[in-house]
Amino acid sequence: MSDRDGLIARIRQVRRLATVRERPRSDAGGPPPDRLQLLEVRVAHLEQLLEGLQDSVHRESERHSRLIAELEARLQPGAMGAALAEDARNRGL
């Protein structure tokens, strides 16, 4: 499973759990919750999901930055020359 699929699965799981917790209980016998309160709960939940998504995007961005820096270091003339020389020695050229 890719990182993206894992993130989507976690978001769906959190959303399902929050939906179950937020549902008003019909057997409570009290008045139904105010629509504004329900919207506030939903917005708070969406804010939590957005923060999680932002964290995930930031981590992925940092990972890509490290990979790019590593590739740039390997493409430096000195590093490239050393890698080619090592390859030539290994092949017996």
C-alpha positions as CSV (number, residue, x, y, z in Angstrom):
1,M,0.0,0.0,0.0
2,S,1.4,3.4,-1.0
3,D,1.8,6.3,1.5
4,R,-1.1,8.0,-0.3
5,D,-3.4,5.1,0.0
6,G,-2.5,4.7,3.7
7,L,-3.2,8.4,4.3
8,I,-6.6,8.1,2.6
9,A,-7.5,5.0,4.6
10,R,-6.6,6.8,7.9
11,I,-8.6,9.8,7.0
12,R,-11.6,7.7,6.2
13,Q,-11.3,5.8,9.4
14,V,-11.1,9.0,11.5
15,R,-14.1,10.4,9.6
16,R,-16.1,7.2,10.3
17,L,-15.3,7.3,14.0
18,A,-16.1,10.9,14.3
19,T,-19.4,10.4,12.5
20,V,-20.4,7.6,14.9
21,R,-19.5,9.7,17.9
22,E,-21.3,12.8,16.6
23,R,-24.6,11.1,15.8
24,P,-27.3,12.1,18.2
25,R,-28.9,9.2,20.0
26,S,-32.5,8.8,19.2
27,D,-33.1,7.0,22.6
28,A,-31.9,10.0,24.6
29,G,-35.4,11.5,24.6
30,G,-34.1,15.1,24.6
31,P,-34.5,17.7,22.0
32,P,-32.6,17.2,18.7
33,P,-29.2,19.0,18.6
34,D,-29.2,22.4,17.1
35,R,-28.1,22.5,13.4
36,L,-25.5,25.2,14.2
37,Q,-23.9,22.9,16.8
38,L,-23.8,20.1,14.3
39,L,-22.2,22.3,11.8
40,E,-19.6,23.5,14.4
41,V,-18.8,19.9,15.2
42,R,-18.4,19.1,11.5
43,V,-16.2,22.1,10.9
44,A,-14.0,21.2,13.8
45,H,-13.7,17.7,12.4
46,L,-12.8,19.0,9.0
47,E,-10.2,21.3,10.5
48,Q,-8.6,18.3,12.2
49,L,-8.5,16.4,8.9
50,L,-7.0,19.4,7.1
51,E,-4.3,19.7,9.7
52,G,-3.4,16.0,9.3
53,L,-3.3,16.5,5.5
54,Q,-1.1,19.5,5.9
55,D,1.3,17.5,8.1
56,S,1.4,14.7,5.6
57,V,2.0,17.0,2.7
58,H,4.8,18.7,4.6
59,R,6.5,15.4,5.5
60,E,6.2,14.3,1.8
61,S,7.7,17.6,0.7
62,E,10.6,17.2,3.1
63,R,11.2,13.6,1.8
64,H,11.2,14.8,-1.8
65,S,13.6,17.6,-0.9
66,R,16.0,15.1,0.7
67,L,15.9,12.8,-2.3
68,I,16.5,15.7,-4.7
69,A,19.5,16.9,-2.6
70,E,20.9,13.4,-2.6
71,L,20.6,13.1,-6.4
72,E,22.2,16.5,-6.9
73,A,25.1,15.4,-4.7
74,R,25.6,12.2,-6.8
75,L,25.6,14.3,-10.0
76,Q,28.5,16.5,-8.9
77,P,31.5,16.1,-11.2
78,G,33.7,14.7,-8.4
79,A,31.1,12.2,-7.2
80,M,30.2,11.2,-10.8
81,G,33.9,10.7,-11.7
82,A,34.5,8.5,-8.6
83,A,31.4,6.4,-9.4
84,L,32.5,5.9,-13.0
85,A,36.0,5.0,-11.9
86,E,34.6,2.5,-9.4
87,D,32.3,1.0,-12.1
88,A,35.2,0.7,-14.5
89,R,37.3,-1.1,-11.9
90,N,34.4,-3.5,-11.1
91,R,33.9,-4.3,-14.8
92,G,37.7,-4.8,-15.3
93,L,38.0,-2.0,-17.8
